[in-house]
Amino acid sequence: MLKLQDINTFYGNIQALKGVSITIEKGEIVTLIGANGAGKSTTLMTLSGVVPPRSGEILFRDEPIQNLAPEKIVKMGICQVPEGRRIFPQMTVLENLEMGAFLRNDKDIIRQDIDMVMDYFPILAQRRNQLGGTLSGGEQQMLAISRGLMSRPEVLLLDEPSLGLAPIIIQQIFEIIRKINKEQLMTIFLVEQNAMQALKLADRGYVMETGRITLEDDADKLLDNEEVKKAYLGI
């Protein structure tokens, strides 16, 4: 469904991604793990069109998208939930969800989808008229994921959904991500520093170091890989 081929991305003269190639099949959860600063978030920003690659090709359903504007990529069916949540703090929960559907005009189905995401995250239904900025960190992450779902993506890009959250909240969010993948048949590309949780959730995984992919395998095999255990799992 989604393929990066020999992607090279720069910030000015600094090369952040170096020949990155990743393949994501329909319905999979694929995770990208690595240390802070390895280039994981840049990979998602490149996929989303925010930081276009200098060279290489990105194919979505066999169609090149590397030169498209971010809003066109969203409209095609790829949506990113950014690191740090970045909800609209002065808007209510409901207004944040409506912003997620900004490119849609099927109002009746938008209402159904609001009900759907509130079923996944019932606390949002209780907070629907509360300003986003007054929510807890975990609630804001739930809102950010829900806002992403409101664009009806075929591929959901998740950037560090566990960042700064308590372990019990992380567990809840990862369980919901799994549920969304199974029930919506949604393809998910997950960037995470919490390698253990990410690999337990994913079907396959890639390891990134200093802008390069250094390992790829089934997630369970990466969990058993001695190099991965030592570098990322604290084992």
KOLDREN-335242 format. One record per residue (C-alpha): residue number from 1; residue in one letter; x, y, z. Coordinates in steps of 0.5 Angstrom, whole numbers. Layout:
REM residues N
{kolgu NUM "a" {X Y Z}}
...
REM end
This chain:
REM residues 235
{kolgu 1 "m" {0 0 0}}
{kolgu 2 "l" {6 5 2}}
{kolgu 3 "k" {13 5 0}}
{kolgu 4 "l" {19 9 1}}
{kolgu 5 "q" {24 8 -4}}
{kolgu 6 "d" {31 11 -3}}
{kolgu 7 "i" {29 17 1}}
{kolgu 8 "n" {34 22 2}}
{kolgu 9 "t" {31 28 6}}
{kolgu 10 "f" {35 35 8}}
{kolgu 11 "y" {34 40 13}}
{kolgu 12 "g" {38 46 9}}
{kolgu 13 "n" {45 42 8}}
{kolgu 14 "i" {44 37 14}}
{kolgu 15 "q" {42 30 11}}
{kolgu 16 "a" {37 27 16}}
{kolgu 17 "l" {35 21 12}}
{kolgu 18 "k" {40 17 8}}
{kolgu 19 "g" {37 12 3}}
{kolgu 20 "v" {31 10 7}}
{kolgu 21 "s" {27 5 4}}
{kolgu 22 "i" {21 2 8}}
{kolgu 23 "t" {15 -2 5}}
{kolgu 24 "i" {8 -2 9}}
{kolgu 25 "e" {2 -7 7}}
{kolgu 26 "k" {-5 -6 7}}
{kolgu 27 "g" {-8 -8 14}}
{kolgu 28 "e" {-1 -8 18}}
{kolgu 29 "i" {2 -5 24}}
{kolgu 30 "v" {9 -3 22}}
{kolgu 31 "t" {13 0 27}}
{kolgu 32 "l" {20 5 26}}
{kolgu 33 "i" {24 5 33}}
{kolgu 34 "g" {31 8 34}}
{kolgu 35 "a" {34 13 39}}
{kolgu 36 "n" {32 20 40}}
{kolgu 37 "g" {35 24 34}}
{kolgu 38 "a" {35 18 29}}
{kolgu 39 "g" {31 21 24}}
{kolgu 40 "k" {24 17 26}}
{kolgu 41 "s" {20 24 26}}
{kolgu 42 "t" {23 26 20}}
{kolgu 43 "t" {21 20 16}}
{kolgu 44 "l" {13 21 18}}
{kolgu 45 "m" {14 29 16}}
{kolgu 46 "t" {17 27 9}}
{kolgu 47 "l" {11 22 8}}
{kolgu 48 "s" {6 27 10}}
{kolgu 49 "g" {9 32 5}}
{kolgu 50 "v" {11 37 11}}
{kolgu 51 "v" {19 36 9}}
{kolgu 52 "p" {19 33 2}}
{kolgu 53 "p" {25 29 0}}
{kolgu 54 "r" {31 31 -4}}
{kolgu 55 "s" {31 25 -8}}
{kolgu 56 "g" {28 18 -8}}
{kolgu 57 "e" {20 16 -9}}
{kolgu 58 "i" {14 15 -4}}
{kolgu 59 "l" {9 11 -7}}
{kolgu 60 "f" {2 10 -4}}
{kolgu 61 "r" {-2 5 -8}}
{kolgu 62 "d" {3 5 -13}}
{kolgu 63 "e" {2 13 -15}}
{kolgu 64 "p" {8 17 -13}}
{kolgu 65 "i" {6 23 -8}}
{kolgu 66 "q" {13 25 -6}}
{kolgu 67 "n" {12 32 -9}}
{kolgu 68 "l" {5 33 -7}}
{kolgu 69 "a" {2 38 -2}}
{kolgu 70 "p" {1 36 5}}
{kolgu 71 "e" {-7 37 5}}
{kolgu 72 "k" {-7 33 -2}}
{kolgu 73 "i" {-4 27 2}}
{kolgu 74 "v" {-9 28 7}}
{kolgu 75 "k" {-14 28 2}}
{kolgu 76 "m" {-11 22 -1}}
{kolgu 77 "g" {-12 18 5}}
{kolgu 78 "i" {-5 19 9}}
{kolgu 79 "c" {-6 22 16}}
{kolgu 80 "q" {-1 24 21}}
{kolgu 81 "v" {-2 25 29}}
{kolgu 82 "p" {4 29 30}}
{kolgu 83 "e" {9 28 36}}
{kolgu 84 "g" {7 32 42}}
{kolgu 85 "r" {-1 32 40}}
{kolgu 86 "r" {-1 39 38}}
{kolgu 87 "i" {-9 39 39}}
{kolgu 88 "f" {-12 46 39}}
{kolgu 89 "p" {-12 48 46}}
{kolgu 90 "q" {-17 54 45}}
{kolgu 91 "m" {-22 49 42}}
{kolgu 92 "t" {-27 44 45}}
{kolgu 93 "v" {-26 37 44}}
{kolgu 94 "l" {-32 37 39}}
{kolgu 95 "e" {-29 43 35}}
{kolgu 96 "n" {-22 39 35}}
{kolgu 97 "l" {-26 33 32}}
{kolgu 98 "e" {-29 37 27}}
{kolgu 99 "m" {-23 40 25}}
{kolgu 100 "g" {-20 33 23}}
{kolgu 101 "a" {-26 33 18}}
{kolgu 102 "f" {-24 39 15}}
{kolgu 103 "l" {-23 36 8}}
{kolgu 104 "r" {-30 32 8}}
{kolgu 105 "n" {-37 35 7}}
{kolgu 106 "d" {-41 29 8}}
{kolgu 107 "k" {-44 32 15}}
{kolgu 108 "d" {-48 26 17}}
{kolgu 109 "i" {-42 21 16}}
{kolgu 110 "i" {-38 26 20}}
{kolgu 111 "r" {-43 26 26}}
{kolgu 112 "q" {-43 18 26}}
{kolgu 113 "d" {-35 18 26}}
{kolgu 114 "i" {-35 23 32}}
{kolgu 115 "d" {-40 18 35}}
{kolgu 116 "m" {-35 12 33}}
{kolgu 117 "v" {-28 16 36}}
{kolgu 118 "m" {-32 17 42}}
{kolgu 119 "d" {-34 10 43}}
{kolgu 120 "y" {-26 8 42}}
{kolgu 121 "f" {-25 14 48}}
{kolgu 122 "p" {-31 15 52}}
{kolgu 123 "i" {-27 20 56}}
{kolgu 124 "l" {-28 25 50}}
{kolgu 125 "a" {-35 24 50}}
{kolgu 126 "q" {-35 26 57}}
{kolgu 127 "r" {-31 32 55}}
{kolgu 128 "r" {-34 34 49}}
{kolgu 129 "n" {-35 41 51}}
{kolgu 130 "q" {-29 42 55}}
{kolgu 131 "l" {-23 46 52}}
{kolgu 132 "g" {-17 42 49}}
{kolgu 133 "g" {-12 45 53}}
{kolgu 134 "t" {-15 43 60}}
{kolgu 135 "l" {-15 36 58}}
{kolgu 136 "s" {-10 31 62}}
{kolgu 137 "g" {-4 29 57}}
{kolgu 138 "g" {-7 22 56}}
{kolgu 139 "e" {-14 25 54}}
{kolgu 140 "q" {-10 30 49}}
{kolgu 141 "q" {-7 24 46}}
{kolgu 142 "m" {-13 21 45}}
{kolgu 143 "l" {-16 27 42}}
{kolgu 144 "a" {-10 27 37}}
{kolgu 145 "i" {-11 20 35}}
{kolgu 146 "s" {-19 21 34}}
{kolgu 147 "r" {-18 28 31}}
{kolgu 148 "g" {-13 24 26}}
{kolgu 149 "l" {-19 19 25}}
{kolgu 150 "m" {-24 24 23}}
{kolgu 151 "s" {-20 25 16}}
{kolgu 152 "r" {-22 17 15}}
{kolgu 153 "p" {-15 15 13}}
{kolgu 154 "e" {-13 9 10}}
{kolgu 155 "v" {-6 10 13}}
{kolgu 156 "l" {-5 13 20}}
{kolgu 157 "l" {2 15 22}}
{kolgu 158 "l" {3 16 29}}
{kolgu 159 "d" {9 19 32}}
{kolgu 160 "e" {11 18 39}}
{kolgu 161 "p" {4 17 42}}
{kolgu 162 "s" {6 14 49}}
{kolgu 163 "l" {11 20 50}}
{kolgu 164 "g" {10 23 57}}
{kolgu 165 "l" {4 19 59}}
{kolgu 166 "a" {4 14 65}}
{kolgu 167 "p" {5 7 64}}
{kolgu 168 "i" {-3 5 65}}
{kolgu 169 "i" {-5 10 60}}
{kolgu 170 "i" {0 8 55}}
{kolgu 171 "q" {-3 1 55}}
{kolgu 172 "q" {-10 4 54}}
{kolgu 173 "i" {-8 8 48}}
{kolgu 174 "f" {-4 2 45}}
{kolgu 175 "e" {-10 -3 46}}
{kolgu 176 "i" {-14 2 42}}
{kolgu 177 "i" {-9 3 37}}
{kolgu 178 "r" {-10 -5 36}}
{kolgu 179 "k" {-17 -5 36}}
{kolgu 180 "i" {-17 1 31}}
{kolgu 181 "n" {-13 -3 26}}
{kolgu 182 "k" {-17 -10 27}}
{kolgu 183 "e" {-24 -7 27}}
{kolgu 184 "q" {-23 -1 22}}
{kolgu 185 "l" {-18 -5 18}}
{kolgu 186 "m" {-13 1 18}}
{kolgu 187 "t" {-6 1 16}}
{kolgu 188 "i" {-2 4 22}}
{kolgu 189 "f" {5 6 21}}
{kolgu 190 "l" {8 7 28}}
{kolgu 191 "v" {14 11 30}}
{kolgu 192 "e" {16 10 38}}
{kolgu 193 "q" {22 10 43}}
{kolgu 194 "n" {18 5 47}}
{kolgu 195 "a" {21 0 43}}
{kolgu 196 "m" {18 -6 47}}
{kolgu 197 "q" {11 -3 47}}
{kolgu 198 "a" {11 -2 40}}
{kolgu 199 "l" {14 -9 38}}
{kolgu 200 "k" {9 -12 42}}
{kolgu 201 "l" {4 -9 38}}
{kolgu 202 "a" {7 -9 31}}
{kolgu 203 "d" {7 -14 25}}
{kolgu 204 "r" {13 -12 23}}
{kolgu 205 "g" {19 -7 25}}
{kolgu 206 "y" {25 -3 22}}
{kolgu 207 "v" {30 0 26}}
{kolgu 208 "m" {33 7 25}}
{kolgu 209 "e" {40 9 27}}
{kolgu 210 "t" {43 16 24}}
{kolgu 211 "g" {38 17 19}}
{kolgu 212 "r" {39 10 16}}
{kolgu 213 "i" {35 3 16}}
{kolgu 214 "t" {40 -2 20}}
{kolgu 215 "l" {35 -7 21}}
{kolgu 216 "e" {28 -10 19}}
{kolgu 217 "d" {24 -16 21}}
{kolgu 218 "d" {18 -19 24}}
{kolgu 219 "a" {16 -15 30}}
{kolgu 220 "d" {17 -22 34}}
{kolgu 221 "k" {24 -23 31}}
{kolgu 222 "l" {26 -16 33}}
{kolgu 223 "l" {24 -17 40}}
{kolgu 224 "d" {28 -23 40}}
{kolgu 225 "n" {34 -20 37}}
{kolgu 226 "e" {40 -19 42}}
{kolgu 227 "e" {42 -13 38}}
{kolgu 228 "v" {35 -10 39}}
{kolgu 229 "k" {35 -12 46}}
{kolgu 230 "k" {41 -9 48}}
{kolgu 231 "a" {40 -3 45}}
{kolgu 232 "y" {33 -1 45}}
{kolgu 233 "l" {29 -6 50}}
{kolgu 234 "g" {34 -5 56}}
{kolgu 235 "i" {35 -13 57}}
REM end
